[in-house]
Amino acid sequence: MLLILLVIFIALVFTYINGFHDTANSIATVVSTKVLTPRQAVMLAAVTNLIGAFFGTAVAATIASGLVDAQVATMPVLCCALVAAIVWSLLTWWFGLPSSSSHALVGGLCGAVLAASGKWSSIIWSIPGKEHWWQGKGILWKVIVPMISSPLVGFIVGFLFMGLLYFLLRNWRPVTVNRTFGKLQLFSAGYMGFAHGTNDAQKTMGIITLALVVATKTGLLISAPGWLSWLQTPEGTPAGYLPPVAWVVTHLPAWLQFGYQPPTLDPKAQFIPAWITVLCALTMCAGTAAGGWRIIKTLGHKMTKLHPVHGFAAEATGATVLFTAAHFGMPVSTTHAITTSIMGVGCAKGFNALKLNVVERILWAWVLTLPAAAGVAYALVKIARALGWL
């Protein structure tokens, strides 16, 4: 029982760190363009992150049931995975590198499970979808393909969007452009925070749910006191379950529902208990409010010079990439999406506008995140086994 509570606690620590680590992703541009003060931007990001966390659970379901063999993911293994992700996130935060907390978590999970089982088959590599490739499960479809495609999409769309804005605004006075997009950037920054909440907050929801499903299936919760019976989490989706937003809407007066239809849920897909959604959303919000000034400096000032119109284009592009990926249950990197969007927007001004030495450091952090986190988790599991903890 103590191990289950420890997993939940460490998962919430990771969520908090993810909040202040990735705050920079959603507010770096709006701070660097001086549309908002750092304090105002952090509060905007905190509120929009909180709201976004309640919309959809597709990413959480992927983490909970679509990446590794649940039979191998015991409580100590999950602890090692989370600690590895925390270590890598803090290390890159210390050096001001906008690395991916999402990929650190996935890497830690895979490395820990591989060390515990000794079999590559304990990692779900690829289960093709019935109709479309994005409906497939496994590391390949849900992590590797989006890890490559989302930065490319962010760069290309950011480049094209900024080019379109240059064309449309070619006869505008600079002061008018700055004033107009200074106001519009408030909405794009909020959109970015909302999209971050729909994706990143769900990853820890998936880890906690995975831990409780394993504990329920293996009987670890049988000895729990009666007042903790709500921790028991069955595999799949029980009949009549509704996600938090759908539950709230269905309890509104009929005239406020405007013909709303609750979503049709796949009974084989893993549901995420509402209390986990609320807990992770609030923790992410608290972490976001703490800020992440080291990474803000890298994204907002060191990579390329930004004006409000550039910030608007980058935020709108990055948020759209995130929101689309969350819809398909892909735990993509907020960092990759917004950083490559900034790169694309910067290149629209001219390729010499990018500071390539900074870009190179960021790209190395991206490449190393998955294997580094996996390596740390693998080592932690081996150490735990040697000490007799596993």
TORRO-504818 format. One record per residue (C-alpha): residue number from 0; residue in one letter; chain; x, z negated, y. Coordinates in pm, whole numbers, plus 32768, in hexadecimal, padded with zeros to 4 digits. Each point is the difference from the previous one (the first is absolute). Example, Ala and Ser with C-alpha at 12.3 -4.5 7.8 and 13.67 -1.06 7.14 Angstrom:
2
+-----+--------+--------+------+------+-------+
: num : residu : chaine : east :   up : north :
+-----+--------+--------+------+------+-------+
:   0 :      a :      A : 84CE : 7CF4 :  7E3E :
:   1 :      s :      A : 8089 : 8042 :  8158 :
+-----+--------+--------+------+------+-------+
***
This chain:
390
+-----+--------+--------+------+------+-------+
: num : residu : chaine : east :   up : north :
+-----+--------+--------+------+------+-------+
:   0 :      m :      A : 8000 : 8000 :  8000 :
:   1 :      l :      A : 811B : 7FAA :  80ED :
:   2 :      l :      A : 809F : 8153 :  7FBD :
:   3 :      i :      A : 7EBF : 80B3 :  8062 :
:   4 :      l :      A : 7FEE : 7F40 :  8147 :
:   5 :      l :      A : 8173 : 8047 :  8039 :
:   6 :      v :      A : 7FC5 : 8177 :  7FD8 :
:   7 :      i :      A : 7EE2 : 7FF1 :  80FD :
:   8 :      f :      A : 80DA : 7F3B :  80F5 :
:   9 :      i :      A : 812A : 80ED :  7FE4 :
:  10 :      a :      A : 7F17 : 812B :  801F :
:  11 :      l :      A : 7F77 : 7F71 :  8145 :
:  12 :      v :      A : 8162 : 7FC4 :  807F :
:  13 :      f :      A : 8046 : 8171 :  7FBC :
:  14 :      t :      A : 7EC0 : 805F :  80B8 :
:  15 :      y :      A : 8067 : 7F30 :  812D :
:  16 :      i :      A : 815A : 809E :  8003 :
:  17 :      n :      A : 7F65 : 8158 :  7FD7 :
:  18 :      g :      A : 7F2C : 7FB1 :  8130 :
:  19 :      f :      A : 811F : 7FB8 :  80EE :
:  20 :      h :      A : 80E6 : 80FF :  7F58 :
:  21 :      d :      A : 7F06 : 811B :  8028 :
:  22 :      t :      A : 7F68 : 7F8F :  814A :
:  23 :      a :      A : 810A : 80D6 :  80A3 :
:  24 :      n :      A : 7F78 : 8134 :  7F52 :
:  25 :      s :      A : 7EB0 : 7FE7 :  80AB :
:  26 :      i :      A : 806D : 7F89 :  8158 :
:  27 :      a :      A : 8163 : 8082 :  803C :
:  28 :      t :      A : 7F8B : 8137 :  80B5 :
:  29 :      v :      A : 7EFC : 7F55 :  80DB :
:  30 :      v :      A : 8108 : 7EFE :  8067 :
:  31 :      s :      A : 8115 : 80FB :  803F :
:  32 :      t :      A : 7F1D : 80D5 :  80DC :
:  33 :      k :      A : 7FA9 : 7EC2 :  80C3 :
:  34 :      v :      A : 7E8A : 8035 :  7FD7 :
:  35 :      l :      A : 7FE4 : 7E99 :  7F7D :
:  36 :      t :      A : 80DF : 7ED2 :  8015 :
:  37 :      p :      A : 8091 : 7F8A :  7EB3 :
:  38 :      r :      A : 7F0E : 7ED8 :  7FF5 :
:  39 :      q :      A : 7ED0 : 80DC :  8045 :
:  40 :      a :      A : 8070 : 80FF :  7EFC :
:  41 :      v :      A : 8036 : 7EF5 :  7EF7 :
:  42 :      m :      A : 7EA3 : 7F73 :  8039 :
:  43 :      l :      A : 7F68 : 815D :  7FEA :
:  44 :      a :      A : 80BA : 8042 :  7EBC :
:  45 :      a :      A : 7F9B : 7EAE :  7F6E :
:  46 :      v :      A : 7E8C : 8037 :  8041 :
:  47 :      t :      A : 7FFA : 8169 :  7F86 :
:  48 :      n :      A : 80CC : 7FA6 :  7ECB :
:  49 :      l :      A : 7F03 : 7EF1 :  7FAE :
:  50 :      i :      A : 7EDC : 80F2 :  8021 :
:  51 :      g :      A : 80AB : 8112 :  7F38 :
:  52 :      a :      A : 804B : 7F19 :  7EDD :
:  53 :      f :      A : 7E8D : 7FE6 :  7FB0 :
:  54 :      f :      A : 7FC6 : 8176 :  7FE1 :
:  55 :      g :      A : 8034 : 8078 :  7E9C :
:  56 :      t :      A : 80C2 : 7F79 :  7ED9 :
:  57 :      a :      A : 8082 : 813F :  7F5D :
:  58 :      v :      A : 816E : 7FAC :  8044 :
:  59 :      a :      A : 7FD5 : 7E9D :  7F7B :
:  60 :      a :      A : 7F61 : 8089 :  7EC1 :
:  61 :      t :      A : 812A : 80E9 :  7FD1 :
:  62 :      i :      A : 80F8 : 7EDE :  8019 :
:  63 :      a :      A : 7F2A : 7F26 :  7F1E :
:  64 :      s :      A : 7FCB : 80F4 :  7EE4 :
:  65 :      g :      A : 80AB : 814E :  8033 :
:  66 :      l :      A : 817B : 7FC9 :  800D :
:  67 :      v :      A : 807A : 7F18 :  7EEB :
:  68 :      d :      A : 7F90 : 7F75 :  7EB2 :
:  69 :      a :      A : 7F33 : 7ECB :  8054 :
:  70 :      q :      A : 8062 : 7F5C :  7EB6 :
:  71 :      v :      A : 816C : 7FEC :  8073 :
:  72 :      a :      A : 7FB2 : 7F89 :  8161 :
:  73 :      t :      A : 8008 : 7E8A :  7FBA :
:  74 :      m :      A : 8009 : 7EFD :  8116 :
:  75 :      p :      A : 817E : 7FD5 :  8002 :
:  76 :      v :      A : 802C : 817C :  8000 :
:  77 :      l :      A : 7F18 : 8026 :  812A :
:  78 :      c :      A : 80BA : 7EE7 :  80B6 :
:  79 :      c :      A : 8149 : 80BB :  7FD0 :
:  80 :      a :      A : 7F63 : 8145 :  807A :
:  81 :      l :      A : 7F7A : 7F5D :  813C :
:  82 :      v :      A : 8143 : 7F47 :  804D :
:  83 :      a :      A : 80C4 : 8146 :  7FE0 :
:  84 :      a :      A : 7F12 : 80AD :  80F1 :
:  85 :      i :      A : 801D : 7EDE :  80F6 :
:  86 :      v :      A : 817D : 8003 :  7FF1 :
:  87 :      w :      A : 8015 : 8175 :  8048 :
:  88 :      s :      A : 7EFC : 7FF0 :  8118 :
:  89 :      l :      A : 80B6 : 7EE3 :  80AD :
:  90 :      l :      A : 8152 : 80AB :  7FD8 :
:  91 :      t :      A : 7F8B : 8144 :  80A1 :
:  92 :      w :      A : 7F47 : 7F3E :  810E :
:  93 :      w :      A : 8140 : 7F45 :  8056 :
:  94 :      f :      A : 80BA : 8147 :  8034 :
:  95 :      g :      A : 7EDC : 809A :  80BF :
:  96 :      l :      A : 7FC1 : 810F :  7EFE :
:  97 :      p :      A : 7E95 : 8075 :  7FD8 :
:  98 :      s :      A : 8002 : 8009 :  7E84 :
:  99 :      s :      A : 7ECA : 7FFF :  7F28 :
: 100 :      s :      A : 7F71 : 7EB1 :  7F93 :
: 101 :      s :      A : 7F12 : 80C7 :  7F23 :
: 102 :      h :      A : 8116 : 80A4 :  7F3C :
: 103 :      a :      A : 80BD : 7EB7 :  7FF0 :
: 104 :      l :      A : 7ED0 : 7F67 :  7F56 :
: 105 :      v :      A : 7FD3 : 8123 :  7F0E :
: 106 :      g :      A : 8175 : 8005 :  7FB4 :
: 107 :      g :      A : 8004 : 7E8A :  7FC3 :
: 108 :      l :      A : 7ED2 : 8018 :  7F1B :
: 109 :      c :      A : 8099 : 811A :  7F32 :
: 110 :      g :      A : 8157 : 7F5E :  7FE8 :
: 111 :      a :      A : 7F71 : 7EB1 :  7F94 :
: 112 :      v :      A : 7F1A : 8098 :  7EF8 :
: 113 :      l :      A : 8119 : 80DB :  7F78 :
: 114 :      a :      A : 80EA : 7ED5 :  7FE0 :
: 115 :      a :      A : 7EF3 : 7F30 :  7F54 :
: 116 :      s :      A : 7F9E : 8107 :  7EFF :
: 117 :      g :      A : 813F : 80CA :  7FDB :
: 118 :      k :      A : 7F25 : 8136 :  7FDF :
: 119 :      w :      A : 7FD1 : 8117 :  80FB :
: 120 :      s :      A : 7EA4 : 8030 :  7F71 :
: 121 :      s :      A : 7F94 : 7EB7 :  80A3 :
: 122 :      i :      A : 7FFB : 80C3 :  8147 :
: 123 :      i :      A : 7ED9 : 80EE :  801C :
: 124 :      w :      A : 80B1 : 813D :  8067 :
: 125 :      s :      A : 7EEE : 8103 :  7FFB :
: 126 :      i :      A : 7E90 : 8017 :  7F9E :
: 127 :      p :      A : 7F74 : 8146 :  808C :
: 128 :      g :      A : 7EAA : 7FFB :  80A4 :
: 129 :      k :      A : 7ED8 : 80B1 :  7F68 :
: 130 :      e :      A : 7FC5 : 80EE :  8123 :
: 131 :      h :      A : 810C : 7FE2 :  810A :
: 132 :      w :      A : 8169 : 7F8B :  8003 :
: 133 :      w :      A : 7FB8 : 7EEF :  80FD :
: 134 :      q :      A : 7F10 : 7F5E :  7F0C :
: 135 :      g :      A : 811A : 7FC2 :  7F08 :
: 136 :      k :      A : 8098 : 7EAB :  7FC5 :
: 137 :      g :      A : 8160 : 7F84 :  7FD6 :
: 138 :      i :      A : 8141 : 7FEF :  80C8 :
: 139 :      l :      A : 801F : 817B :  8015 :
: 140 :      w :      A : 7EA9 : 804A :  8093 :
: 141 :      k :      A : 7FCA : 7EC5 :  80CD :
: 142 :      v :      A : 8162 : 7FB4 :  807D :
: 143 :      i :      A : 8105 : 8113 :  7FCF :
: 144 :      v :      A : 7F2C : 812B :  806E :
: 145 :      p :      A : 7F74 : 7F4B :  8135 :
: 146 :      m :      A : 815A : 7F72 :  804F :
: 147 :      i :      A : 8081 : 8166 :  8027 :
: 148 :      s :      A : 7EC9 : 80A6 :  808D :
: 149 :      s :      A : 7F8C : 7F00 :  8102 :
: 150 :      p :      A : 8142 : 8007 :  80D0 :
: 151 :      l :      A : 8000 : 817D :  7FF5 :
: 152 :      v :      A : 7E95 : 800E :  806A :
: 153 :      g :      A : 8043 : 7F01 :  8113 :
: 154 :      f :      A : 8128 : 80C9 :  8086 :
: 155 :      i :      A : 7F54 : 8155 :  7FF1 :
: 156 :      v :      A : 7EB2 : 7F8D :  808D :
: 157 :      g :      A : 80AC : 7F34 :  8110 :
: 158 :      f :      A : 80D2 : 8131 :  8061 :
: 159 :      l :      A : 7ED2 : 80EC :  8006 :
: 160 :      f :      A : 7F1A : 7F08 :  80B0 :
: 161 :      m :      A : 8100 : 7FBE :  8110 :
: 162 :      g :      A : 803B : 8177 :  8024 :
: 163 :      l :      A : 7E89 : 8032 :  802C :
: 164 :      l :      A : 7FF2 : 7EF0 :  8108 :
: 165 :      y :      A : 8124 : 809F :  80BB :
: 166 :      f :      A : 7F3E : 8149 :  8004 :
: 167 :      l :      A : 7EB7 : 7F63 :  8071 :
: 168 :      l :      A : 80A4 : 7F25 :  810A :
: 169 :      r :      A : 80F7 : 8100 :  8087 :
: 170 :      n :      A : 7F51 : 8012 :  8154 :
: 171 :      w :      A : 7FBF : 7E8B :  8024 :
: 172 :      r :      A : 80C5 : 7F2C :  80F3 :
: 173 :      p :      A : 80E6 : 7F05 :  7F51 :
: 174 :      v :      A : 7F5C : 7ED9 :  80AF :
: 175 :      t :      A : 7EA8 : 8071 :  7F84 :
: 176 :      v :      A : 8082 : 8029 :  7E9C :
: 177 :      n :      A : 8098 : 7EA3 :  8000 :
: 178 :      r :      A : 7EC8 : 7F5F :  8094 :
: 179 :      t :      A : 7F12 : 80AF :  7F0E :
: 180 :      f :      A : 80C8 : 7FC8 :  7EC4 :
: 181 :      g :      A : 8055 : 7E9F :  8067 :
: 182 :      k :      A : 7E8D : 7FB6 :  7FD5 :
: 183 :      l :      A : 7FDB : 80D4 :  7EC7 :
: 184 :      q :      A : 8127 : 7F51 :  7F61 :
: 185 :      l :      A : 7F39 : 7EBD :  7FF8 :
: 186 :      f :      A : 7F16 : 80AA :  7F07 :
: 187 :      s :      A : 8117 : 80A3 :  7F36 :
: 188 :      a :      A : 80BB : 7EB4 :  7FE6 :
: 189 :      g :      A : 7EC0 : 7F57 :  7F88 :
: 190 :      y :      A : 7FCB : 811A :  7F07 :
: 191 :      m :      A : 8163 : 7FCF :  7F81 :
: 192 :      g :      A : 7FCC : 7E8B :  7FD2 :
: 193 :      f :      A : 7EB6 : 803D :  7F4C :
: 194 :      a :      A : 80A1 : 80FF :  7F15 :
: 195 :      h :      A : 811E : 7F0F :  7FBA :
: 196 :      g :      A : 7F02 : 7EF8 :  7F9B :
: 197 :      t :      A : 7F49 : 80EF :  7F15 :
: 198 :      n :      A : 8144 : 8044 :  7F44 :
: 199 :      d :      A : 80FE : 7EE7 :  8016 :
: 200 :      a :      A : 7F1E : 7ECF :  7FEB :
: 201 :      q :      A : 7F74 : 8085 :  7EBA :
: 202 :      k :      A : 814C : 8002 :  7F47 :
: 203 :      t :      A : 8014 : 7E87 :  7FE3 :
: 204 :      m :      A : 7E8E : 7FF5 :  7FA9 :
: 205 :      g :      A : 805F : 80D6 :  7ED4 :
: 206 :      i :      A : 811C : 7F19 :  7F96 :
: 207 :      i :      A : 7F28 : 7EC6 :  8010 :
: 208 :      t :      A : 7EE7 : 80AE :  7F45 :
: 209 :      l :      A : 80F6 : 8079 :  7EF6 :
: 210 :      a :      A : 807B : 7E9A :  7FD2 :
: 211 :      l :      A : 7EA0 : 7F77 :  7FDB :
: 212 :      v :      A : 7F94 : 8114 :  7F0F :
: 213 :      v :      A : 812F : 7FB7 :  7F23 :
: 214 :      a :      A : 7FBF : 7E88 :  8015 :
: 215 :      t :      A : 7E94 : 8034 :  7FA3 :
: 216 :      k :      A : 804D : 80E6 :  7ED9 :
: 217 :      t :      A : 8110 : 7F1D :  7F74 :
: 218 :      g :      A : 7F35 : 7EC1 :  8025 :
: 219 :      l :      A : 80E2 : 7F59 :  8101 :
: 220 :      l :      A : 7ED3 : 7FA4 :  80D3 :
: 221 :      i :      A : 7F45 : 7F56 :  7EE3 :
: 222 :      s :      A : 80A9 : 7EB3 :  804F :
: 223 :      a :      A : 7FB5 : 8020 :  8175 :
: 224 :      p :      A : 7F15 : 7EFC :  8098 :
: 225 :      g :      A : 7E96 : 806A :  8026 :
: 226 :      w :      A : 801E : 801D :  817A :
: 227 :      l :      A : 8106 : 8114 :  7FCB :
: 228 :      s :      A : 7F22 : 80D1 :  7F1E :
: 229 :      w :      A : 7FDE : 8101 :  8118 :
: 230 :      l :      A : 8169 : 8065 :  7FBA :
: 231 :      q :      A : 7F94 : 80A6 :  7EBC :
: 232 :      t :      A : 8005 : 8178 :  803A :
: 233 :      p :      A : 7F85 : 80EE :  7EF2 :
: 234 :      e :      A : 8098 : 8157 :  7FCC :
: 235 :      g :      A : 7F37 : 8121 :  8093 :
: 236 :      t :      A : 7ED9 : 7FED :  80EC :
: 237 :      p :      A : 7ED5 : 7F22 :  7FA8 :
: 238 :      a :      A : 7EA2 : 808E :  802B :
: 239 :      g :      A : 7F70 : 7FC6 :  815A :
: 240 :      y :      A : 8150 : 7FB7 :  80AA :
: 241 :      l :      A : 801C : 806F :  816B :
: 242 :      p :      A : 8139 : 8011 :  80DC :
: 243 :      p :      A : 7FFB : 7F14 :  812F :
: 244 :      v :      A : 7F91 : 8105 :  8102 :
: 245 :      a :      A : 7EEE : 8085 :  7F1B :
: 246 :      w :      A : 7F8B : 7E9B :  7FB8 :
: 247 :      v :      A : 7FE4 : 7FB2 :  8173 :
: 248 :      v :      A : 7F45 : 8141 :  8050 :
: 249 :      t :      A : 7F04 : 7FD0 :  7EE6 :
: 250 :      h :      A : 7FAD : 7EA6 :  8089 :
: 251 :      l :      A : 7FAF : 8084 :  815C :
: 252 :      p :      A : 7E97 : 8041 :  806A :
: 253 :      a :      A : 7F81 : 814E :  7F7F :
: 254 :      w :      A : 7FF1 : 8097 :  815E :
: 255 :      l :      A : 8177 : 7FC1 :  802B :
: 256 :      q :      A : 8066 : 80AA :  7EBB :
: 257 :      f :      A : 7FAC : 815E :  807D :
: 258 :      g :      A : 7FCB : 8087 :  7E9F :
: 259 :      y :      A : 814A : 7F6E :  7F85 :
: 260 :      q :      A : 8042 : 8039 :  7E8D :
: 261 :      p :      A : 80EA : 7F0D :  7F47 :
: 262 :      p :      A : 812A : 80B3 :  7F62 :
: 263 :      t :      A : 7FEF : 8061 :  7E92 :
: 264 :      l :      A : 8119 : 7F45 :  7F4D :
: 265 :      d :      A : 80AD : 8068 :  7EC0 :
: 266 :      p :      A : 7FCB : 7EE5 :  7F02 :
: 267 :      k :      A : 815C : 8047 :  7F71 :
: 268 :      a :      A : 80AA : 7FD4 :  8151 :
: 269 :      q :      A : 807F : 7EA5 :  8053 :
: 270 :      f :      A : 7F2D : 7F4A :  8104 :
: 271 :      i :      A : 80A1 : 7F1E :  8103 :
: 272 :      p :      A : 7F52 : 7EAE :  8034 :
: 273 :      a :      A : 7F82 : 7FD0 :  8162 :
: 274 :      w :      A : 80C0 : 7EB9 :  8031 :
: 275 :      i :      A : 8149 : 80B6 :  7FBB :
: 276 :      t :      A : 7FA7 : 8107 :  8103 :
: 277 :      v :      A : 7FB3 : 7EF7 :  8106 :
: 278 :      l :      A : 8136 : 7F30 :  7FB3 :
: 279 :      c :      A : 80F1 : 8127 :  800B :
: 280 :      a :      A : 7F5E : 8090 :  8138 :
: 281 :      l :      A : 8027 : 7EB9 :  80C0 :
: 282 :      t :      A : 8167 : 7FD3 :  7F88 :
: 283 :      m :      A : 805C : 8162 :  8067 :
: 284 :      c :      A : 7F5F : 7FBF :  8152 :
: 285 :      a :      A : 80D0 : 7EC2 :  802E :
: 286 :      g :      A : 8140 : 80B5 :  7FA2 :
: 287 :      t :      A : 7FAF : 811E :  80EB :
: 288 :      a :      A : 7FCF : 7F0A :  811C :
: 289 :      a :      A : 8164 : 7F82 :  7FC5 :
: 290 :      g :      A : 808C : 8154 :  8066 :
: 291 :      g :      A : 8132 : 80C0 :  7F8D :
: 292 :      w :      A : 80D3 : 8041 :  8130 :
: 293 :      r :      A : 813D : 807D :  7F51 :
: 294 :      i :      A : 7F4C : 8127 :  7F64 :
: 295 :      i :      A : 7F38 : 8044 :  813D :
: 296 :      k :      A : 814B : 8039 :  80B0 :
: 297 :      t :      A : 8070 : 80FE :  7EFA :
: 298 :      l :      A : 7EBB : 80C3 :  7FED :
: 299 :      g :      A : 7F9A : 7FEF :  816B :
: 300 :      h :      A : 814A : 8027 :  80B7 :
: 301 :      k :      A : 8125 : 8069 :  7F29 :
: 302 :      m :      A : 7F74 : 812E :  7F45 :
: 303 :      t :      A : 7F76 : 80D1 :  811F :
: 304 :      k :      A : 7F7C : 7FCA :  8161 :
: 305 :      l :      A : 7E84 : 7FE6 :  8003 :
: 306 :      h :      A : 7EF5 : 802D :  810A :
: 307 :      p :      A : 7E8E : 7FAB :  7FD5 :
: 308 :      v :      A : 7FA7 : 815F :  7F8A :
: 309 :      h :      A : 8110 : 7FED :  7EF4 :
: 310 :      g :      A : 7F8D : 7EA5 :  7F95 :
: 311 :      f :      A : 7E98 : 807A :  7FE4 :
: 312 :      a :      A : 8065 : 8129 :  7F28 :
: 313 :      a :      A : 80DF : 7F30 :  7F1B :
: 314 :      e :      A : 7F02 : 7EE8 :  7FD0 :
: 315 :      a :      A : 7EDB : 80EA :  7FC2 :
: 316 :      t :      A : 80CB : 80C6 :  7F01 :
: 317 :      g :      A : 808F : 7ED3 :  7F48 :
: 318 :      a :      A : 7EB1 : 7F4D :  7FF4 :
: 319 :      t :      A : 7F4F : 8133 :  7F72 :
: 320 :      v :      A : 8104 : 8021 :  7EEC :
: 321 :      l :      A : 7FD4 : 7E8F :  7FA7 :
: 322 :      f :      A : 7E86 : 8005 :  8009 :
: 323 :      t :      A : 7FEE : 8134 :  7F23 :
: 324 :      a :      A : 80F4 : 7F6D :  7F04 :
: 325 :      a :      A : 7F3E : 7EB8 :  7FF3 :
: 326 :      h :      A : 7EC2 : 80C0 :  7FB3 :
: 327 :      f :      A : 80A7 : 808F :  7EC7 :
: 328 :      g :      A : 8096 : 7EB2 :  7F98 :
: 329 :      m :      A : 8168 : 8063 :  804E :
: 330 :      p :      A : 80DD : 7EDB :  8071 :
: 331 :      v :      A : 80CB : 80D1 :  80F4 :
: 332 :      s :      A : 80F5 : 7F78 :  80FB :
: 333 :      t :      A : 7F85 : 7FB4 :  815E :
: 334 :      t :      A : 816B : 8010 :  806A :
: 335 :      h :      A : 8033 : 815E :  7F78 :
: 336 :      a :      A : 7EBD : 8083 :  8097 :
: 337 :      i :      A : 8038 : 7F88 :  8165 :
: 338 :      t :      A : 8179 : 8034 :  8005 :
: 339 :      t :      A : 7FED : 816B :  7F92 :
: 340 :      s :      A : 7EE0 : 8036 :  80F1 :
: 341 :      i :      A : 80E3 : 7F84 :  8118 :
: 342 :      m :      A : 8112 : 80E7 :  7F7F :
: 343 :      g :      A : 7F12 : 8129 :  8001 :
: 344 :      v :      A : 7F86 : 7FB1 :  815F :
: 345 :      g :      A : 8169 : 7FD7 :  8074 :
: 346 :      c :      A : 8065 : 814E :  7F68 :
: 347 :      a :      A : 7EE4 : 80AB :  80BB :
: 348 :      k :      A : 80BE : 7FA7 :  813E :
: 349 :      g :      A : 813B : 8097 :  7F68 :
: 350 :      f :      A : 80D0 : 7FA5 :  7ED0 :
: 351 :      n :      A : 810D : 7F6F :  80E0 :
: 352 :      a :      A : 7F03 : 7EFA :  8071 :
: 353 :      l :      A : 802F : 7F47 :  7EB5 :
: 354 :      k :      A : 8123 : 7F10 :  7FD6 :
: 355 :      l :      A : 8073 : 8073 :  7EAA :
: 356 :      n :      A : 80E2 : 7ED4 :  7FBB :
: 357 :      v :      A : 7ED1 : 7F1A :  8018 :
: 358 :      v :      A : 7F2F : 80EC :  7F2A :
: 359 :      e :      A : 8114 : 8003 :  7EF8 :
: 360 :      r :      A : 7FFF : 7E82 :  7FE7 :
: 361 :      i :      A : 7E87 : 8000 :  7FD8 :
: 362 :      l :      A : 8007 : 810A :  7EF0 :
: 363 :      w :      A : 8106 : 7F3F :  7F3A :
: 364 :      a :      A : 7F22 : 7ECA :  800F :
: 365 :      w :      A : 7EE1 : 80D0 :  7F77 :
: 366 :      v :      A : 80CA : 8091 :  7EE1 :
: 367 :      l :      A : 808A : 7EAD :  7F99 :
: 368 :      t :      A : 7EBD : 7F34 :  8018 :
: 369 :      l :      A : 7F61 : 804D :  7EAB :
: 370 :      p :      A : 813F : 7FE5 :  7F2C :
: 371 :      a :      A : 8089 : 7ED6 :  80C7 :
: 372 :      a :      A : 7EC1 : 7F33 :  7FE0 :
: 373 :      a :      A : 7FE4 : 8064 :  7E91 :
: 374 :      g :      A : 8168 : 7F96 :  7FC6 :
: 375 :      v :      A : 7FCF : 7EAC :  80A3 :
: 376 :      a :      A : 7EC2 : 7FC2 :  7F38 :
: 377 :      y :      A : 80AA : 806F :  7EBD :
: 378 :      a :      A : 8120 : 7F0D :  803F :
: 379 :      l :      A : 7F12 : 7EE2 :  8054 :
: 380 :      v :      A : 7F40 : 802E :  7EBA :
: 381 :      k :      A : 8144 : 8003 :  7F37 :
: 382 :      i :      A : 8077 : 7EC4 :  80B1 :
: 383 :      a :      A : 7EB1 : 7F56 :  7FC4 :
: 384 :      r :      A : 8012 : 805C :  7E8F :
: 385 :      a :      A : 8163 : 7F7D :  7FE4 :
: 386 :      l :      A : 7F8F : 7EB5 :  8098 :
: 387 :      g :      A : 7EE1 : 7FE9 :  7F0A :
: 388 :      w :      A : 7EED : 8034 :  80FF :
: 389 :      l :      A : 7F7B : 8134 :  7F4A :
+-----+--------+--------+------+------+-------+
***
